[in-house]
Amino acid sequence: MEETIDENILDDSQDKKGGVLIWMLVFVIMIFVIMVILISYYIVLRRRYGKEFDESDNSMKMYLLFLRILTLLKYEGFVLEANETLIMLSDRTKERYQHWGITFRHVVDIFMAYRYGEIAISDKQFEKVNTFYKGLKEKHEKETKVLKLHMEEFLFLVKIQA
């Protein structure tokens, strides 16, 4: 009789282990599927953004780069507060971020002329904004891990698509 009890206990523990393994396998597969979906969505967002950017005029390109610049400045610790203007933010950043002689204040002046003066952005103005963006982006990329960069870009793309 003791042998049957021991065998029943062993069978029950093996059944429990098998059930746990099945649930663990299901969980791992679900995580894998979610990751594949997120990566696919990220790729679609990047392509859509790139296509939209390439097909845009200088004014829209500058606007999209300006949004990216504000995001990069946020990662640097400079967040545009609710009661703050862009000029006030540029005063706080001062000339800390200067790339090829272009400061954030130059970028703000170009953006404000576009936004409030409804002035079309020239090639030269776009190049200034693009140069500043590239410099700020390079600095951020040097200081940040690759996975975090991709996660930040994913969140940015999701935010502007909403």
C-alpha positions as CSV (number, residue, x, y, z in Angstrom):
1,M,0.0,0.0,0.0
2,E,2.9,2.4,0.7
3,E,4.2,1.9,-2.8
4,T,0.9,3.0,-4.4
5,I,0.8,6.1,-2.3
6,D,4.4,7.0,-3.2
7,E,3.6,6.4,-6.9
8,N,0.5,8.6,-6.7
9,I,2.5,11.4,-5.1
10,L,5.2,11.1,-7.8
11,D,2.5,11.1,-10.6
12,D,0.9,14.2,-9.1
13,S,4.2,16.1,-8.7
14,Q,5.1,15.2,-12.3
15,D,1.7,16.4,-13.5
16,K,2.2,19.7,-11.7
17,K,5.7,20.1,-13.1
18,G,4.3,19.4,-16.6
19,G,1.5,22.0,-16.1
20,V,4.0,24.6,-14.9
21,L,6.3,23.9,-17.9
22,I,3.4,24.3,-20.3
23,W,2.4,27.6,-18.8
24,M,6.0,28.8,-18.9
25,L,6.2,27.8,-22.6
26,V,3.0,29.7,-23.4
27,F,4.2,32.7,-21.5
28,V,7.6,32.7,-23.4
29,I,5.8,32.3,-26.7
30,M,3.4,35.2,-25.9
31,I,6.4,37.5,-25.0
32,F,8.1,36.5,-28.3
33,V,5.0,37.3,-30.3
34,I,4.5,40.6,-28.6
35,M,8.1,41.5,-29.3
36,V,7.8,40.6,-33.0
37,I,4.6,42.7,-33.2
38,L,6.3,45.7,-31.5
39,I,9.4,45.5,-33.7
40,S,7.3,45.2,-36.8
41,Y,5.3,48.2,-35.7
42,Y,8.5,50.2,-35.0
43,I,9.8,49.4,-38.5
44,V,6.5,50.5,-40.1
45,L,6.5,53.7,-38.1
46,R,10.1,54.5,-39.1
47,R,9.3,53.9,-42.8
48,R,6.1,56.0,-42.6
49,Y,8.0,58.8,-40.9
50,G,10.9,58.7,-43.4
51,K,8.5,58.8,-46.3
52,E,6.5,61.7,-44.8
53,F,9.7,63.5,-44.1
54,D,11.1,63.0,-47.6
55,E,7.9,64.2,-49.3
56,S,7.5,67.3,-47.1
57,D,8.5,70.8,-47.9
58,N,11.2,72.6,-45.9
59,S,8.7,74.1,-43.5
60,M,7.2,70.7,-42.5
61,K,10.7,69.1,-42.4
62,M,11.8,71.9,-40.0
63,Y,8.8,71.4,-37.9
64,L,9.4,67.7,-37.6
65,L,13.1,68.3,-36.7
66,F,12.1,70.9,-34.2
67,L,9.9,68.3,-32.4
68,R,12.9,65.9,-32.4
69,I,15.1,68.7,-31.0
70,L,12.7,69.4,-28.2
71,T,12.6,65.6,-27.4
72,L,16.4,65.5,-27.4
73,L,16.6,68.5,-25.1
74,K,14.1,66.8,-22.8
75,Y,16.5,63.9,-22.5
76,E,19.3,66.4,-21.7
77,G,17.1,67.7,-18.8
78,F,15.6,70.8,-20.5
79,V,11.9,70.4,-20.6
80,L,9.6,73.1,-21.9
81,E,7.5,73.9,-18.8
82,A,3.8,74.8,-19.1
83,N,4.3,78.5,-18.3
84,E,7.5,78.8,-20.4
85,T,8.0,80.1,-23.9
86,L,10.5,78.8,-26.4
87,I,12.6,81.9,-25.9
88,M,12.7,81.2,-22.1
89,L,13.8,77.6,-22.8
90,S,16.5,78.9,-25.2
91,D,17.7,81.3,-22.5
92,R,18.0,78.4,-20.1
93,T,20.0,76.3,-22.5
94,K,22.1,79.3,-23.3
95,E,24.9,78.3,-25.7
96,R,25.4,74.9,-24.0
97,Y,24.4,73.1,-27.2
98,Q,26.2,74.8,-30.0
99,H,26.8,72.8,-33.2
100,W,28.9,74.3,-36.0
101,G,28.1,77.8,-34.7
102,I,24.4,77.2,-34.5
103,T,22.7,77.5,-31.1
104,F,19.2,76.5,-30.0
105,R,18.3,80.1,-30.0
106,H,18.9,80.2,-33.8
107,V,16.6,77.3,-34.2
108,V,13.9,78.9,-32.0
109,D,14.1,82.1,-34.1
110,I,13.6,80.1,-37.3
111,F,10.8,78.1,-35.8
112,M,9.0,81.2,-34.4
113,A,9.3,83.0,-37.8
114,Y,7.6,80.0,-39.4
115,R,5.0,79.4,-36.7
116,Y,3.9,82.9,-35.9
117,G,5.1,84.8,-38.9
118,E,3.9,82.1,-41.3
119,I,7.1,82.5,-43.3
120,A,8.1,79.6,-45.5
121,I,11.4,78.1,-44.5
122,S,14.3,78.6,-46.9
123,D,16.9,75.9,-47.8
124,K,19.4,77.8,-45.7
125,Q,17.2,78.0,-42.7
126,F,16.3,74.3,-43.0
127,E,20.0,73.5,-43.2
128,K,20.7,75.4,-40.0
129,V,18.0,73.5,-38.1
130,N,19.2,70.2,-39.6
131,T,22.8,70.9,-38.7
132,F,21.8,71.7,-35.1
133,Y,19.6,68.6,-34.9
134,K,22.4,66.4,-36.3
135,G,24.9,67.7,-33.7
136,L,22.5,67.3,-30.8
137,K,21.6,63.8,-32.0
138,E,25.3,62.8,-32.3
139,K,26.0,64.0,-28.8
140,H,23.0,62.0,-27.5
141,E,23.9,58.9,-29.4
142,K,27.4,58.9,-27.9
143,E,26.0,59.1,-24.4
144,T,23.2,56.6,-24.7
145,K,23.0,52.8,-25.2
146,V,21.7,51.5,-28.6
147,L,18.6,49.8,-27.1
148,K,17.6,52.9,-25.2
149,L,18.0,55.0,-28.4
150,H,15.6,52.6,-30.3
151,M,13.1,52.7,-27.4
152,E,13.2,56.5,-27.4
153,E,12.7,56.7,-31.1
154,F,9.9,54.3,-30.9
155,L,8.1,56.4,-28.3
156,F,8.7,59.5,-30.3
157,L,7.2,58.0,-33.4
158,V,4.2,56.7,-31.5
159,K,3.7,60.1,-30.0
160,I,3.7,62.0,-33.3
161,Q,1.5,59.5,-35.0
162,A,-1.2,59.9,-32.4
